[in-house]
Amino acid sequence: MKKTILLAVFLISTSAILFACQSNENTNELSANPTTKSENDNKLSITTDFKSISISKTKGSNEITFDDKETLKAFQDIFSSAVREPGIVDMAAPEFYMNVVYDKDNQKSLYLWIGEKGQRSTFMKTEDTNTIYSVTNDITDKLIELVETQFN
């Protein structure tokens, strides 16, 4: 009887160890996929469930808030098209300060430089001032229409 119990305990322990090792290998294999990680690292990564966007020329004063669905959808498209630029940057003071508001306690702050019509524009996360994300000249034209016209 003792031999049967010891054999059962041994088999269960061995199976548990093998199962744990197998699960750990699969997890490492998935997280080590460089394509997925680098694609996510190259995006601005602003989730689409924000409620409003506040923009000002000087931090915290004369803010303009966008909260209508059409404008928020336009900003979702703009954020999703922003691509990380390689290297470390040293930028001048930002032209605009943006707060992407998800709810009262959850906001994401960005800096924004809008290019001239037909040029690229640039975003920067306030918590990572060595990295920029740029958008195409078509997106710049949309940013001029949405943002700059509000301040002129």
Secondary structure, DSSP 8 states (H G I E B T S, - for coil): -HHHHHHHHHHHHHHHHHHHHHHHHHHHHHHT-HHHHHHHHTB----S---EEEEESBTTBS-EEE-SHHHHHHHHHHHHH-EE-SS-----S-SEEEEEEEETTEEEEEEEE---TTS-EEEEETT-TT--EEE-HHHHHHHIIIIIHHH-
